């Protein structure tokens, strides 16, 4: 069975193909009676309008691309959902691609998006290559970087304040009376990513200001997952490293892993060990977990980025958005019940 076309509808309705096309445009000049008759015929024939072809004829695709590092990470799930909602409000569809932190995949994802003629791009940088940004600039389409940026980046962005994130954690530990603090970083291969270096910088600065000793030996290359957090904490205990009474984790997942391993080893997170994660995932509020975490407003971040991107598409003015969002500590049982006075070997 062949697809129904505008010509088929026009023949049945006894009108021109132009009139059929105009019937799908709410503000067009045709009469309401004609519009209703044409749309009724189209509906009866189960006609589906080819909006892609329609947009391309007008030189538009009404699409924006969103390139993320890890779609399985819940923060990217949040951002993808918000991007779709905001895009839909403006009549744009969001196309997604994942790079898995791989520079080659980042370049290929960028080429694919440009080949699909997206009108703008929002992306999380892998920070291991510069070709993708060169491709976007050469294509002369608007783009916005989100989440984090390296110091050398000069374009539009909406990001979290990574240094302040680390400082907030360090200040909280100091206020609790913690004496030895560890930082569970990403893997060694990913630890140079600007978000993680900024968190470490902020933590170190805060602890030093309170006279709390902290150096490179207190940094552990864990990773980004629950399993890696659990394994790193177990290794710390078995190797007798430390002793520590506080740990800042690079994200909430790693902190969940620390909780898991601590419980198996008879260590009470909260009273024996002060623990903070980063991202404030919705699971962290559960009574069983109750993890203190540095909240990052990914909803606001994405809303600002997508709105600015679409604004730049619809009304180019050359102005950049360069917005850094302030993080916030959400204190829960993993630090609020800390008693101090006991260091874990």
C-alpha positions in Angstrom: 0.0 0.0 0.0 1.5 3.3 -1.1 1.9 6.3 1.2 -0.8 8.9 1.0 0.4 12.1 -0.6 -0.8 15.7 -0.7 -1.8 15.1 -4.3 -4.2 12.3 -3.2 -5.9 14.6 -0.6 -6.1 17.4 -3.2 -7.9 15.1 -5.7 -10.5 13.9 -3.2 -11.1 17.4 -1.7 -11.2 19.0 -5.2 -8.7 21.7 -4.3 -5.1 22.5 -5.3 -2.0 20.9 -3.6 -1.1 24.4 -2.4 -4.5 24.6 -0.6 -3.8 21.3 1.1 -0.4 22.5 2.3 -1.9 25.7 3.6 -4.5 23.7 5.5 -1.8 22.4 7.8 -0.7 26.0 8.6 -3.0 27.5 11.3 -2.4 31.1 10.3 -2.7 30.6 6.5 -5.2 32.6 4.4 -7.7 29.8 3.5 -11.2 29.6 5.0 -11.9 27.7 8.1 -14.4 25.5 6.3 -11.9 24.5 3.6 -9.3 23.8 6.3 -11.6 21.6 8.3 -12.7 19.6 5.2 -9.1 19.0 4.0 -7.9 18.0 7.5 -10.8 15.6 7.8 -9.9 13.9 4.6 -6.3 13.7 5.6 -7.2 12.2 8.9 -9.5 9.6 7.2 -6.7 8.6 4.9 -4.3 8.3 7.9 -2.0 10.9 6.2 1.2 11.7 8.1 2.9 14.9 7.2 6.6 14.8 6.3 7.8 17.6 8.5 11.4 16.9 7.7 10.9 17.4 3.9 8.8 20.5 4.7 11.5 22.0 6.8 14.2 21.2 4.4 12.3 22.9 1.6 12.4 26.0 3.8 16.1 25.5 4.5 15.4 24.3 8.1 15.6 21.0 9.9 14.3 22.3 13.3 16.7 19.9 15.0 19.5 20.5 17.6 22.1 17.9 18.5 23.1 16.9 22.0 26.4 15.1 22.4 27.0 13.5 25.9 29.8 11.5 27.4 27.8 8.7 29.1 24.0 8.3 28.5 23.9 5.7 31.3 24.9 8.4 33.9 21.7 9.7 35.5 22.8 13.3 35.2 22.8 13.0 31.4 19.4 11.3 31.6 18.1 14.4 33.5 19.7 16.8 30.9 18.4 14.8 27.9 14.8 14.9 29.3 15.0 18.6 30.0 16.5 19.3 26.6 13.7 17.4 24.9 11.0 19.3 26.9 12.5 22.8 26.2 13.2 21.9 22.5 9.6 20.8 22.0 8.3 24.1 23.4 10.1 25.9 20.6 9.3 23.3 17.9 12.7 21.7 17.9 13.5 18.0 18.0 16.7 17.0 19.9 19.0 14.3 18.4 21.3 12.5 20.8 24.8 10.9 20.5 27.0 9.3 23.1 30.8 9.4 23.1 31.7 7.2 26.1 34.5 9.7 26.8 36.3 8.5 23.6 37.8 11.3 21.4 37.4 9.3 18.2 33.7 8.8 19.0 33.3 12.5 19.8 34.6 13.4 16.4 32.4 10.9 14.6 29.3 12.0 16.6 30.0 15.6 15.6 30.3 14.7 12.0 27.1 12.7 12.1 25.2 15.6 13.7 26.5 18.0 11.1 25.6 15.6 8.3 22.1 15.5 9.7 22.1 19.3 9.3 21.3 20.1 12.9 20.8 23.8 13.4 22.8 24.0 16.6 24.7 21.8 19.0 24.9 21.3 22.8 27.7 19.2 24.0 29.7 17.9 26.9 33.4 18.0 26.0 35.6 14.9 26.4 38.5 17.3 26.6 40.8 14.9 24.8 40.6 16.4 21.3 39.8 19.7 19.6 38.7 18.5 16.2 35.0 18.4 17.1 34.9 22.1 18.0 36.8 23.0 14.9 34.2 21.1 12.8 31.4 22.9 14.5 33.0 26.4 14.1 33.7 25.6 10.4 30.0 24.7 9.9 29.1 28.1 11.4 26.2 26.9 13.6 25.5 28.0 17.2 26.8 25.7 20.0 26.9 25.7 23.8 29.1 23.6 26.0 27.5 22.3 29.3 28.6 20.8 32.6 32.3 21.7 32.5 35.0 23.4 30.4 38.8 23.5 30.3 40.5 26.8 31.1 41.3 27.4 27.4 37.7 27.3 26.2 36.3 30.7 25.2 32.9 30.0 23.6 29.4 29.8 25.0 28.9 27.6 28.1 26.7 26.9 31.1 28.7 25.0 33.7 29.0 24.1 37.4 31.6 25.8 39.6 33.9 22.9 40.2 36.3 24.7 42.5 33.4 25.9 44.7 32.1 22.3 44.8 35.4 21.1 46.4 35.5 24.1 48.8 32.0 23.5 50.1 33.0 19.9 50.9 36.2 20.9 52.6 34.5 23.6 54.6 31.9 21.2 55.8 34.4 18.6 56.9 36.4 21.2 58.8 33.2 22.4 60.5 32.5 18.8 61.6 36.0 18.6 63.2 37.4 16.1 60.6 41.1 15.7 60.8 42.1 13.5 57.8 40.3 13.7 54.5 40.6 11.6 51.3 39.4 12.4 47.8 38.0 9.5 45.7 38.7 10.8 42.2 37.8 9.5 38.8 40.1 6.9 37.2 43.7 7.9 36.6 43.0 8.2 32.9 40.1 10.6 33.5 41.4 12.6 36.5 42.7 15.3 34.2 39.1 16.2 33.1 38.6 19.8 34.2 35.6 19.0 36.5 37.7 16.7 38.6 40.8 18.8 38.7 38.6 21.8 39.8 36.9 19.7 42.6 40.3 18.6 43.8 41.7 22.2 43.7 38.8 23.5 45.7 39.0 20.7 48.3 42.7 21.2 48.8 42.4 25.0 49.1 39.7 24.7 51.7 41.5 22.1 53.9 44.7 24.0 53.7 42.9 27.2 54.9 41.8 25.3 58.0 45.3 23.8 58.6 44.1 20.3 57.7 46.9 18.3 56.1 46.1 17.1 52.5 48.4 16.1 49.7 48.6 13.8 46.6 48.8 10.7 48.8 45.2 11.4 49.9 43.9 11.2 46.4 42.6 7.8 45.3 41.8 7.0 41.7 38.5 5.2 42.0 36.4 5.7 38.9 32.8 6.7 38.5 30.7 3.7 39.4 29.3 2.1 42.6 31.5 -1.0 42.1 34.6 1.1 41.7 33.9 3.1 44.8 33.3 -0.1 46.8 36.5 -1.7 45.5 38.6 1.4 46.2 37.4 1.7 49.8 38.0 -2.0 50.4 41.6 -1.7 49.0 42.2 1.4 51.2 41.2 -0.7 54.3 43.2 -3.8 53.3 46.3 -1.7 52.6 46.1 0.1 55.9 46.3 3.5 54.2 45.1 6.6 55.9 43.8 6.8 58.6 40.8 8.9 57.5 37.6 10.2 59.1 36.2 11.9 56.0 35.9 11.2 52.2 34.7 13.3 49.4 33.7 11.3 46.3 33.8 12.4 42.7 30.1 11.6 42.4 27.3 10.0 44.3 27.7 6.6 42.6 31.2 6.3 44.1 29.9 7.4 47.5 27.2 4.6 47.3 30.0 2.2 46.8 31.9 3.4 49.8 28.8 3.0 51.9 28.4 -0.5 50.6 32.0 -1.5 51.5 31.9 0.4 54.8 28.8 -1.5 56.0 30.5 -4.9 55.1 33.5 -3.9 57.2 31.5 -2.8 60.2 32.1 0.9 59.7 29.2 3.3 60.3 29.0 6.0 57.7 27.9 9.2 59.4 29.1 8.5 62.9 32.5 6.9 62.2 33.1 8.3 58.7 31.9 11.6 57.2 31.0 11.0 53.5 30.0 13.4 50.8 29.1 12.7 47.2 28.6 15.1 44.2 25.5 15.5 42.0 22.7 15.0 44.6 21.0 12.2 42.6 17.4 11.5 43.6 18.5 8.2 45.3 20.6 10.1 47.8 17.6 11.3 49.7 16.4 7.8 50.5 16.4 6.8 54.2 18.5 3.7 53.4 21.2 5.9 51.9 20.8 9.4 53.2 23.9 10.7 51.5 25.2 14.2 52.0 25.9 15.6 48.5 26.8 18.7 46.6 23.8 19.5 44.5 24.3 20.7 40.9 21.3 22.1 39.2 21.3 20.2 36.0 17.7 21.2 35.2 18.6 24.9 35.3 21.9 24.2 33.4 20.1 22.5 30.6 17.2 24.9 30.4 19.6 27.9 30.1 21.8 26.2 27.5 19.0 25.0 25.3 17.0 28.3 25.5 20.2 30.2 24.6 21.0 27.8 21.8 17.6 28.1 20.2 17.6 31.8 20.6 20.9 32.0 18.8 19.5 29.9 16.0 16.3 32.0 15.6 17.9 35.4 16.0 21.7 35.3 15.6 23.4 38.2 17.4 26.8 36.9 18.1 26.4 37.2 21.9 27.8 34.4 24.0 26.3 32.9 27.1 29.0 32.3 29.8 27.2 31.2 32.9 28.7 29.4 35.9 26.1 28.0 38.4 26.8 27.8 42.1 26.6 24.3 43.8 24.9 23.8 47.1 25.5 21.3 50.0 22.6 19.1 50.9 23.6 17.7 54.3 22.1 14.3 55.3 22.9 11.5 57.7 26.3 10.6 56.1 27.7 13.8 57.7 25.1 15.2 60.1 25.6 12.3 62.5 29.4 12.5 62.5 30.8 12.3 66.1 34.5 12.6 65.3 37.4 11.5 67.4 37.9 8.2 65.5 40.2 7.7 62.6 39.8 4.7 60.3 42.9 2.6 59.5 
